[in-house]
Amino acid sequence: MTKVFLSLHVLAALLCIGPVTVAASMFPRALRAAHGEPRDDQAVTTLRMLHRICRVYAAIGVAVPVLGFATAGSLGVLGTGWLIASILLTAAAAAILALLILPAQDRALDAAQAAEPGPVTRIAGRLASLTGVFNLLWATVTVLMIVRPGSTTGA
């Protein structure tokens, strides 16, 4: 059963977290394009699509830690330091996405649809920074999952 949980955990991470990291990374550039002169309505449509990808995949991405806990439980590694660090980093990434990135995307999308001039460069820059931190946290978790200090695999 461990192999099944691990396979599902890795697949969920690839299929759920990957799209969020890519879509969130593309959002700031699309935001700048949507506010450029002349107004680019296609960029507003792109913003809507990228935001929807982030929201939907963030919601189904809950499967990643759920399957991770199932895998860790079946491996008997729930109390290990590397896993606790991964859990904390995952929680931080989820908080950044849910509390900072998605609400900022909502506000930016509302402004873009209303064609409000606003401080787009500042918003786009902040979103780019937040997304970079989010992506860095996930990269760190990925490395921890592969390296796993104390692993018996020798990898």
Residue frames as a rotation matrix with the C-alpha (Angstrom) as fourth column:
MET 1
0.563 0.826 0.000 0.00
0.826 -0.563 0.000 0.00
0.000 0.000 -1.000 0.00
THR 2
0.215 -0.584 -0.783 2.97
0.326 -0.712 0.621 2.30
-0.921 -0.389 0.038 0.62
LYS 3
-0.768 -0.549 0.330 3.89
0.456 -0.107 0.884 2.26
-0.450 0.829 0.332 -3.07
VAL 4
-0.082 0.832 0.549 0.32
0.935 -0.127 0.332 3.15
0.346 0.540 -0.767 -4.03
PHE 5
0.715 0.335 -0.614 0.24
0.597 -0.749 0.287 6.07
-0.364 -0.572 -0.735 -1.56
LEU 6
-0.148 -0.872 -0.467 3.66
0.259 -0.489 0.833 7.28
-0.954 0.002 0.299 -2.70
SER 7
-0.711 -0.076 0.699 2.72
0.697 0.049 0.715 7.05
-0.089 0.996 0.018 -6.38
LEU 8
0.302 0.910 0.284 -0.53
0.889 -0.376 0.262 8.95
0.346 0.173 -0.922 -5.80
HIS 9
0.556 -0.172 -0.813 1.28
0.484 -0.728 0.485 11.56
-0.676 -0.663 -0.322 -3.67
VAL 10
-0.543 -0.831 -0.120 3.89
0.317 -0.335 0.887 12.21
-0.778 0.443 0.445 -6.37
LEU 11
-0.541 0.421 0.728 1.26
0.804 0.007 0.594 12.29
0.245 0.907 -0.342 -9.14
ALA 12
0.574 0.787 -0.227 -0.90
0.818 -0.537 0.205 14.69
0.039 -0.303 -0.952 -7.13
ALA 13
0.191 -0.590 -0.785 2.11
0.355 -0.704 0.615 16.94
-0.915 -0.396 0.075 -6.51
LEU 14
-0.797 -0.537 0.277 2.97
0.417 -0.157 0.895 17.03
-0.438 0.829 0.349 -10.20
LEU 15
-0.490 0.672 0.555 -0.57
0.751 0.003 0.660 17.46
0.442 0.740 -0.507 -11.46
CYS 16
0.578 0.771 -0.266 -1.85
0.793 -0.455 0.405 19.85
0.191 -0.445 -0.875 -8.78
ILE 17
0.439 -0.469 -0.766 1.10
0.394 -0.666 0.634 21.95
-0.807 -0.580 -0.107 -7.64
GLY 18
-0.528 -0.706 0.472 2.78
0.709 -0.060 0.702 22.22
-0.467 0.706 0.533 -11.05
PRO 19
-0.076 0.551 0.831 -0.08
0.850 -0.400 0.343 24.10
0.521 0.732 -0.438 -12.73
VAL 20
0.851 0.372 -0.370 -0.40
0.520 -0.694 0.497 26.51
-0.072 -0.616 -0.785 -9.80
THR 21
0.124 -0.882 -0.455 3.30
0.446 -0.361 0.819 27.37
-0.887 -0.304 0.348 -9.87
VAL 22
-0.650 -0.359 0.670 3.25
0.747 -0.141 0.649 27.97
-0.138 0.923 0.360 -13.62
ALA 23
0.164 0.814 0.558 -0.04
0.806 -0.437 0.400 29.90
0.569 0.384 -0.727 -13.73
ALA 24
0.796 0.103 -0.596 0.86
0.514 -0.635 0.577 32.05
-0.319 -0.766 -0.559 -10.72
SER 25
-0.201 -0.958 -0.205 4.24
0.529 -0.283 0.800 32.82
-0.825 0.052 0.563 -12.30
MET 26
-0.600 0.025 0.800 2.60
0.783 -0.190 0.593 33.89
0.167 0.982 0.094 -15.58
PHE 27
0.360 0.909 -0.210 -0.01
0.933 -0.353 0.074 36.09
-0.007 -0.223 -0.975 -13.89
PRO 28
0.171 -0.282 -0.944 2.15
0.375 -0.868 0.327 39.22
-0.911 -0.410 -0.043 -13.22
ARG 29
-0.854 -0.521 -0.001 3.25
0.174 -0.288 0.942 39.47
-0.491 0.804 0.336 -16.86
ALA 30
-0.463 0.773 0.434 -0.30
0.804 0.160 0.573 39.02
0.373 0.614 -0.695 -18.09
LEU 31
0.373 0.571 -0.731 -1.41
0.837 -0.547 0.000 41.68
-0.400 -0.612 -0.682 -15.59
ARG 32
-0.351 -0.579 -0.736 1.09
0.125 -0.808 0.576 44.16
-0.928 0.110 0.356 -17.03
ALA 33
-0.948 0.012 0.317 -0.12
0.317 0.059 0.947 43.34
-0.008 0.998 -0.060 -20.56
ALA 34
-0.098 0.995 0.017 -3.77
0.979 0.093 0.182 43.79
0.180 0.035 -0.983 -19.54
HIS 35
0.543 0.275 -0.794 -3.00
0.562 -0.821 0.100 47.30
-0.624 -0.501 -0.600 -18.29
GLY 36
-0.554 -0.832 0.026 -0.79
0.548 -0.341 0.764 48.29
-0.627 0.437 0.645 -21.18
GLU 37
0.272 0.559 -0.784 -1.61
-0.351 -0.700 -0.621 50.75
-0.896 0.444 0.006 -23.91
PRO 38
-0.313 0.944 0.100 -3.53
-0.764 -0.313 0.564 49.95
0.564 0.100 0.820 -26.01
ARG 39
-0.057 0.394 0.917 -5.79
-0.866 0.437 -0.241 47.89
-0.496 -0.808 0.317 -23.75
ASP 40
-0.692 -0.261 -0.673 -5.40
-0.577 0.761 0.298 44.19
0.434 0.594 -0.677 -24.48
ASP 41
0.238 0.894 0.379 -8.71
-0.970 0.202 0.133 42.37
0.043 -0.399 0.916 -23.91
GLN 42
0.525 -0.138 -0.840 -7.03
-0.161 0.953 -0.257 39.04
0.836 0.270 0.478 -24.70
ALA 43
-0.603 -0.798 -0.023 -4.69
-0.066 0.079 -0.995 39.64
0.795 -0.598 -0.101 -21.76
VAL 44
-0.382 0.562 0.734 -7.70
-0.924 -0.250 -0.290 40.14
0.021 -0.789 0.614 -19.46
THR 45
0.692 0.612 -0.382 -9.07
-0.633 0.769 0.085 36.81
0.346 0.183 0.920 -20.67
THR 46
0.065 -0.779 -0.623 -5.67
0.067 0.627 -0.777 35.26
0.996 0.009 0.093 -19.99
LEU 47
-0.714 -0.281 0.641 -5.70
-0.549 -0.343 -0.762 36.75
0.434 -0.896 0.091 -16.48
ARG 48
0.218 0.893 0.393 -9.10
-0.976 0.198 0.093 35.18
0.005 -0.404 0.915 -15.82
MET 49
0.715 0.026 -0.699 -7.87
-0.251 0.942 -0.221 31.80
0.653 0.334 0.680 -17.02
LEU 50
-0.319 -0.925 -0.208 -4.64
-0.001 0.219 -0.976 31.94
0.948 -0.311 -0.071 -14.99
HIS 51
-0.569 0.176 0.803 -6.51
-0.799 -0.347 -0.490 32.95
0.193 -0.921 0.338 -11.86
ARG 52
0.562 0.827 -0.002 -9.02
-0.818 0.556 0.151 30.14
0.127 -0.083 0.988 -12.35
ILE 53
0.366 -0.531 -0.764 -6.19
-0.002 0.820 -0.572 27.63
0.931 0.211 0.299 -12.77
CYS 54
-0.675 -0.670 0.309 -4.63
-0.264 -0.172 -0.949 28.87
0.689 -0.722 -0.061 -9.52
ARG 55
-0.243 0.668 0.704 -7.94
-0.970 -0.160 -0.183 28.65
-0.010 -0.727 0.687 -7.61
VAL 56
0.715 0.606 -0.349 -9.02
-0.634 0.772 0.042 25.25
0.295 0.191 0.936 -8.91
TYR 57
0.299 -0.670 -0.680 -5.64
0.110 0.732 -0.673 23.55
0.948 0.127 0.292 -8.60
ALA 58
-0.643 -0.430 0.634 -5.08
-0.546 -0.322 -0.773 25.08
0.537 -0.843 -0.028 -5.15
ALA 59
0.170 0.811 0.559 -8.34
-0.984 0.174 0.047 23.47
-0.059 -0.558 0.828 -4.03
ILE 60
0.919 0.195 -0.342 -7.58
-0.250 0.960 -0.127 20.03
0.303 0.202 0.931 -5.44
GLY 61
0.019 -0.998 -0.064 -3.95
-0.299 0.055 -0.953 20.40
0.954 0.037 -0.297 -4.31
VAL 62
0.197 0.142 0.970 -5.15
-0.980 0.013 0.197 19.55
0.016 -0.990 0.142 -0.80
ALA 63
0.969 0.170 -0.177 -4.75
-0.188 0.978 -0.092 15.95
0.158 0.122 0.980 -1.98
VAL 64
0.250 -0.957 -0.147 -0.96
-0.163 0.108 -0.981 16.37
0.954 0.269 -0.129 -1.93
PRO 65
-0.514 -0.495 0.701 -0.51
-0.765 -0.104 -0.635 16.71
0.387 -0.863 -0.325 1.86
VAL 66
0.447 0.725 0.524 -3.33
-0.858 0.514 0.021 14.23
-0.254 -0.458 0.852 2.54
LEU 67
0.920 -0.152 -0.360 -1.59
-0.056 0.861 -0.505 11.60
0.387 0.485 0.784 0.44
GLY 68
-0.037 -0.983 0.182 1.74
-0.371 -0.155 -0.915 12.69
0.928 -0.102 -0.359 1.92
PHE 69
-0.168 0.056 0.984 0.48
-0.985 0.030 -0.170 11.96
-0.039 -0.998 0.050 5.44
ALA 70
0.847 0.504 0.169 -0.83
-0.488 0.863 -0.130 8.58
-0.211 0.027 0.977 4.27
THR 71
0.617 -0.699 -0.362 2.54
-0.021 0.445 -0.895 7.79
0.787 0.560 0.260 2.71
ALA 72
-0.289 -0.764 0.576 4.50
-0.634 -0.298 -0.713 8.95
0.717 -0.572 -0.399 5.77
GLY 73
0.218 0.462 0.860 2.25
-0.948 0.310 0.074 6.94
-0.233 -0.831 0.506 8.06
SER 74
0.981 0.182 -0.067 2.73
-0.194 0.934 -0.301 3.78
0.008 0.308 0.951 6.03
LEU 75
0.336 -0.933 -0.128 6.51
0.053 0.155 -0.986 4.37
0.940 0.325 0.102 5.96
GLY 76
0.653 -0.021 -0.757 6.59
0.741 0.223 0.634 5.08
0.156 -0.975 0.161 9.69
VAL 77
-0.438 -0.883 0.168 8.41
0.848 -0.468 -0.247 8.41
0.297 0.034 0.954 9.30
LEU 78
0.488 0.776 0.400 5.82
0.607 -0.631 0.483 10.81
0.627 0.007 -0.779 10.72
GLY 79
0.912 -0.091 -0.400 8.12
0.305 -0.500 0.810 12.09
-0.274 -0.861 -0.429 13.48
THR 80
0.079 -0.964 0.256 11.28
0.980 0.122 0.157 12.63
-0.182 0.238 0.954 11.42
GLY 81
-0.161 -0.254 -0.954 12.83
0.330 -0.924 0.191 16.08
-0.930 -0.284 0.232 11.19
TRP 82
-0.967 -0.251 -0.035 12.89
0.045 -0.308 0.950 16.27
-0.249 0.918 0.310 7.41
LEU 83
-0.456 0.869 0.191 9.18
0.756 0.266 0.598 15.44
0.469 0.417 -0.778 7.24
ILE 84
0.236 0.512 -0.826 8.25
0.861 -0.504 -0.067 17.97
-0.451 -0.695 -0.560 9.93
ALA 85
-0.529 -0.492 -0.692 10.28
0.086 -0.842 0.533 20.60
-0.844 0.223 0.487 8.06
SER 86
-0.948 0.206 0.244 8.47
0.267 0.090 0.960 19.64
0.176 0.974 -0.140 4.83
ILE 87
-0.069 0.975 -0.211 5.09
0.981 0.104 0.163 19.92
0.181 -0.196 -0.964 6.55
LEU 88
0.111 0.058 -0.992 5.93
0.559 -0.829 0.014 23.38
-0.822 -0.556 -0.124 7.89
LEU 89
-0.805 -0.463 -0.372 7.21
-0.058 -0.562 0.825 24.56
-0.591 0.685 0.426 4.50
THR 90
-0.725 0.625 0.289 4.11
0.584 0.336 0.739 23.14
0.365 0.705 -0.608 2.79
ALA 91
0.183 0.800 -0.571 1.88
0.960 -0.271 -0.072 24.95
-0.212 -0.535 -0.818 5.30
ALA 92
-0.231 -0.351 -0.908 3.79
0.201 -0.930 0.308 28.18
-0.952 -0.111 0.285 4.65
ALA 93
-0.990 -0.133 0.052 3.40
0.068 -0.119 0.991 27.76
-0.125 0.984 0.126 0.87
ALA 94
-0.360 0.930 0.077 -0.32
0.865 0.302 0.402 27.04
0.351 0.211 -0.912 1.24
ALA 95
0.192 0.406 -0.893 -0.76
0.765 -0.632 -0.123 30.10
-0.615 -0.660 -0.432 3.46
ILE 96
-0.629 -0.488 -0.606 1.06
-0.004 -0.777 0.630 32.34
-0.778 0.399 0.486 0.98
LEU 97
-0.922 0.315 0.224 -1.12
0.291 0.185 0.939 31.04
0.254 0.931 -0.262 -1.84
ALA 98
-0.148 0.971 -0.186 -4.43
0.917 0.205 0.341 31.18
0.369 -0.120 -0.921 0.00
LEU 99
0.382 0.337 -0.861 -3.91
0.798 -0.590 0.123 34.36
-0.467 -0.733 -0.494 2.02
LEU 100
-0.097 -0.523 -0.847 -1.72
-0.009 -0.850 0.527 36.50
-0.995 0.059 0.078 -0.23
ILE 101
-0.926 -0.378 0.026 -1.49
0.016 0.030 0.999 35.36
-0.378 0.925 -0.021 -3.86
LEU 102
-0.526 0.775 0.351 -5.11
0.834 0.390 0.389 34.42
0.165 0.497 -0.852 -4.60
PRO 103
0.381 0.696 -0.609 -6.61
0.747 -0.620 -0.240 37.53
-0.544 -0.363 -0.756 -2.95
ALA 104
-0.251 -0.543 -0.801 -4.09
-0.123 -0.803 0.583 39.76
-0.960 0.245 0.135 -4.75
GLN 105
-0.951 -0.033 0.306 -4.98
0.283 0.295 0.913 38.07
-0.121 0.955 -0.271 -8.03
ASP 106
-0.054 0.999 0.002 -8.67
0.990 0.054 -0.130 38.68
-0.130 -0.005 -0.991 -7.27
ARG 107
0.355 0.154 -0.922 -8.05
0.312 -0.949 -0.038 42.40
-0.881 -0.274 -0.386 -6.72
ALA 108
-0.619 -0.674 -0.404 -5.83
-0.195 -0.366 0.910 42.67
-0.761 0.642 0.095 -9.79
LEU 109
-0.783 0.391 0.483 -8.38
0.622 0.502 0.601 40.86
-0.007 0.771 -0.637 -11.95
ASP 110
0.272 0.905 -0.328 -11.19
0.874 -0.375 -0.309 43.13
-0.403 -0.202 -0.893 -10.72
ALA 111
0.118 -0.320 -0.940 -9.07
-0.060 -0.947 0.315 46.18
-0.991 0.019 -0.131 -11.55
ALA 112
-0.869 -0.493 0.046 -8.18
-0.017 0.121 0.992 44.78
-0.495 0.861 -0.114 -14.97
GLN 113
-0.469 0.771 0.432 -11.80
0.883 0.408 0.231 44.01
0.002 0.489 -0.872 -15.84
ALA 114
0.541 0.671 -0.507 -12.88
0.691 -0.698 -0.186 47.48
-0.479 -0.250 -0.842 -14.72
ALA 115
0.295 -0.557 0.777 -10.01
0.758 -0.359 -0.545 49.01
0.582 0.749 0.316 -16.69
GLU 116
0.989 -0.030 -0.143 -8.89
0.081 -0.704 0.705 50.91
-0.122 -0.709 -0.694 -13.59
PRO 117
0.530 -0.848 0.025 -5.44
-0.384 -0.266 -0.884 52.40
0.756 0.459 -0.467 -14.06
GLY 118
0.985 -0.016 0.173 -4.13
-0.157 0.351 0.923 51.78
-0.075 -0.936 0.343 -10.51
PRO 119
0.228 -0.969 0.091 -0.59
-0.926 -0.187 0.329 50.91
-0.302 -0.160 -0.940 -9.48
VAL 120
0.932 0.252 -0.261 -0.23
-0.340 0.858 -0.386 47.87
0.126 0.448 0.885 -11.75
THR 121
0.190 -0.944 -0.271 3.55
-0.327 0.200 -0.924 47.75
0.926 0.264 -0.271 -11.63
ARG 122
-0.467 -0.336 0.818 3.54
-0.862 -0.032 -0.505 47.58
0.196 -0.941 -0.275 -7.84
ILE 123
0.435 0.721 0.539 0.82
-0.774 0.606 -0.186 44.91
-0.461 -0.336 0.821 -7.76
ALA 124
0.871 -0.138 -0.471 2.50
-0.258 0.688 -0.679 42.87
0.417 0.713 0.564 -10.47
GLY 125
-0.124 -0.990 0.063 5.86
-0.508 0.009 -0.861 43.16
0.852 -0.139 -0.505 -8.73
ARG 126
-0.289 0.103 0.952 4.38
-0.939 0.164 -0.303 42.09
-0.187 -0.981 0.049 -5.40
LEU 127
0.768 0.619 0.166 2.64
-0.557 0.773 -0.304 39.12
-0.317 0.141 0.938 -7.04
ALA 128
0.573 -0.637 -0.515 5.86
-0.285 0.435 -0.854 38.13
0.768 0.637 0.068 -8.77
SER 129
-0.428 -0.757 0.494 7.73
-0.726 -0.038 -0.687 38.24
0.539 -0.653 -0.533 -5.45
LEU 130
0.022 0.529 0.848 5.08
-0.889 0.399 -0.226 36.26
-0.458 -0.749 0.479 -3.60
THR 131
0.913 0.321 -0.252 4.95
-0.407 0.755 -0.514 33.69
0.025 0.572 0.820 -6.37
GLY 132
0.163 -0.942 -0.295 8.74
-0.456 0.193 -0.869 33.39
0.875 0.276 -0.398 -6.28
VAL 133
-0.518 -0.287 0.806 8.64
-0.855 0.144 -0.498 32.66
0.027 -0.947 -0.321 -2.55
PHE 134
0.474 0.781 0.407 5.79
-0.725 0.608 -0.323 30.16
-0.500 -0.142 0.855 -3.08
ASN 135
0.829 -0.185 -0.527 7.77
-0.329 0.601 -0.728 28.39
0.452 0.777 0.438 -5.82
LEU 136
-0.222 -0.968 0.118 10.96
-0.625 0.048 -0.779 28.39
0.749 -0.247 -0.615 -3.73
LEU 137
-0.203 0.230 0.952 9.12
-0.910 0.314 -0.270 26.79
-0.361 -0.921 0.146 -0.82
TRP 138
0.822 0.556 0.126 7.79
-0.459 0.776 -0.432 24.04
-0.338 0.297 0.893 -3.07
ALA 139
0.498 -0.730 -0.468 11.23
-0.388 0.294 -0.873 23.49
0.775 0.617 -0.137 -4.59
THR 140
-0.438 -0.663 0.608 12.67
-0.832 0.044 -0.552 23.12
0.340 -0.748 -0.571 -1.09
VAL 141
0.219 0.607 0.764 9.96
-0.765 0.593 -0.251 20.63
-0.605 -0.530 0.594 -0.12
THR 142
0.910 0.111 -0.398 10.67
-0.375 0.628 -0.682 18.67
0.174 0.770 0.613 -3.29
VAL 143
0.002 -0.986 -0.169 14.38
-0.541 0.141 -0.829 18.51
0.841 0.093 -0.533 -2.49
LEU 144
-0.408 -0.109 0.907 13.62
-0.901 0.207 -0.380 17.38
-0.147 -0.972 -0.182 1.07
MET 145
0.599 0.718 0.354 11.34
-0.624 0.696 -0.356 14.66
-0.502 -0.008 0.865 -0.26
ILE 146
0.797 -0.361 -0.485 14.04
-0.258 0.523 -0.813 13.39
0.547 0.772 0.323 -2.60
VAL 147
-0.194 -0.973 0.125 17.08
-0.498 -0.012 -0.867 13.72
0.845 -0.230 -0.482 -0.33
ARG 148
0.780 0.625 -0.042 15.31
-0.240 0.360 0.902 12.71
0.579 -0.693 0.430 2.91
PRO 149
-0.185 -0.888 0.420 18.07
-0.828 -0.089 -0.554 12.96
0.530 -0.450 -0.719 5.49
GLY 150
-0.442 -0.081 0.893 18.61
-0.714 0.635 -0.296 9.57
-0.543 -0.768 -0.339 7.03
SER 151
0.545 0.698 -0.465 17.08
-0.833 0.391 -0.391 7.80
-0.091 0.601 0.794 4.06
THR 152
0.101 -0.460 0.882 17.89
-0.230 0.852 0.470 4.15
-0.968 -0.250 -0.019 3.64
THR 153
0.912 0.314 0.264 17.64
0.170 0.295 -0.940 4.36
-0.373 0.903 0.215 -0.15
GLY 154
-0.004 -0.997 0.078 21.13
0.681 0.055 0.730 5.77
-0.733 0.056 0.678 -0.53
ALA 155
0.316 0.193 0.929 19.83
0.895 -0.387 -0.224 8.29
0.316 0.902 -0.295 -3.06
